[in-house]
Amino acid sequence: MVKKSKHSPKSILSELQAKGKKYKGKEFWQIHPTNGKPIIDPALLREFLIANGFAKLNFFSGFIYVKKTYNIVEHLTSQDVFNYCLGYVNVQNKKNLTSEFIVQGERHIISKIALLGSLPELEIQQYKDTIETSHYFFENTVVRVSSKGIKVLTYNKFQKLNKFIFKSQIIKRTFDKEASNKSQIKKFFKLITNSKEHYLNVLTAIGYLLHKYKNPSVAKAVVISDLLSQATNNPHGRSGKGLVVKAISELLNVVEYNGKNLDLRRDKFVYQSIEPDTDLFVIQDVSRGFDFEDLFSSITDRMNIEKKHTKKVIIDFSNSPKIAITTNYTIPNSSDSYKDRKQLIILNNYFNAHNKPEHEFKNLFFSQWNVSEYQAFDTFMMKCLQLYLKHGLTHYDDPDLRRQNLIANTSKEFVELMENEYNSKKEYYNVKDLANKLDISSQEQSVRSRVASQWLQLYADFKNLKYDSRTSGGITKFRLSKEK
């Protein structure tokens, strides 16, 4: 449990809990004039609920029941509403009243929908991040993040915006803006990236997911993978992808879905676990055959949600969660449509099955952290959000991945030969001689030479060199020279 310092503002969750024990309004029952039994009056019960902040909220093409306190809304079932009223009845300490309410209240609140359905709609709108600003809600304060910096404000000040948030959005920790800059999570991200550009690329992608604003011009799924998996199109797990998702889920309401053997065209219930307060939908471990194109409409347009035994619900783009994917396989990048709809972040395989984060840090992330480490984590993540608001999504062309892709499309033997024996920028080399040194699956010299020429073109593109070839007397030679 997070400990508050004596100078910290009172926990908003503690205030909500205390407020929930104070009932407003008057008795919602009458006494029968002859037999003296209590009779639950539905009109009085409705007034009691309204007086205590109950309302209905139009969401997912239907209504949900909520209770508002300090502009903080809790999503409730009819059973929750019944239990709240029962709590008020129990305070009266009258056994016959409790017995009658259990019978009559069940009929008015749970069995029939007329009473709860007649509640007024919530009169204020939900808070949404803007294109320039994001807010996060902790037990002791509200954190406002923009490209210019990170500020804290009280819940009373936030309430003046006259917008509501869901209670589930409140992070059950205290925030300290002055927390240590030497967090384990910062070191983790340094270790899984190769350079300043790579580090910024990963952190801005994290910030993009933390920004709860859906910008139609930047509608992408974040794809989290690792260098070796992308280079070989084969699994190389334990690189830290799961910890990246877990870090985000410490701040957002995340729904995860097992992506192995996922077929979005056939599985119509993929999104059924999404709720009104869901911020991010993560498809974990998609397989080699996953068709990324099937996600396009959910990324850039409305999201169709089908739950078993209920009608389909359509969420507009601005209210739907962002999407992230983890994978050990390559995802096509063959067209502008693919490029525009995904942001690929690649971890460098510093961590693997033999070198796990718990070996490096001597503890398990999150579950074994103390208050100070969590506060350092929260501050770091807010800085990721600030970096995104300042720089947008940044790109990183990983040289190791490009080299691994070159090897995958040619051979390791070829690349090493080019780097060690055919590295002059002035000399012309015999293509046939090179081809004869390579393990090419053909005995025909013309085929071997043609394959070698194709590989040379790929190598030239990789090195940003100019590929020249000339044929004289039936002998073809090549040179790789610097581009002018």
Helices and strands as residue ranges (DSSP letters): H 12-20, E 29-31, E 38-40, H 42-51, E 54-59, E 62-69, E 72-76, H 78-91, H 95-105, I 106-111, H 114-117, E 125-126, E 133-138, E 142-146, E 149-153, H 155-159, E 163-166, G 167-169, E 170-171, H 184-191, H 196-210, G 216-218, E 221-226, H 227-232, H 241-249, E 254-258, E 280-286, G 292-295, H 296-300, E 303-305, E 313-315, G 317-319, E 322-327, H 336-341, E 342-347, H 357-361, H 371-391, H 399-409, H 412-420, E 429-430, H 431-436, H 445-463, E 465-472, E 475-482
